[in-house]
Amino acid sequence: MKKQEKKVKEAAAIKYNPQDNAPKVVALGKGLVAENIIKVAEENKVPIYNDPETAHLLNLLQIGDEIPPELYEVIARILIFVSDLDRLKEEMGKSGRI
């Protein structure tokens, strides 16, 4: 029986400014660093999109790198997810439910 390897947690943070060509990587980490990135995001109410495969692919880049075209589709899904959360928060705030 083959021993199952424990996967190391990976995390990445991206930022998008409309004046940039593409979103940029602003934080990368594995293990404890990844856990700290997630903790800081949670403390600052930054939306977290849980996708280990994408986190791994982003960890192959460097901080400050623009997202390559090969990742545009998955990054677009993440940006839509964040936009939907922002819109939901705004709607809930208007109704007094926050």
Secondary structure, DSSP 8 states (H G I E B T S, - for coil): ---------EEEEEE--TTSSS-EEEEEEETHHHHHHHHHHHHTT------HHHHHHHTTS-TT-B--GGGHHHHHHHHHHHHHHHHHHHHHHHTT--
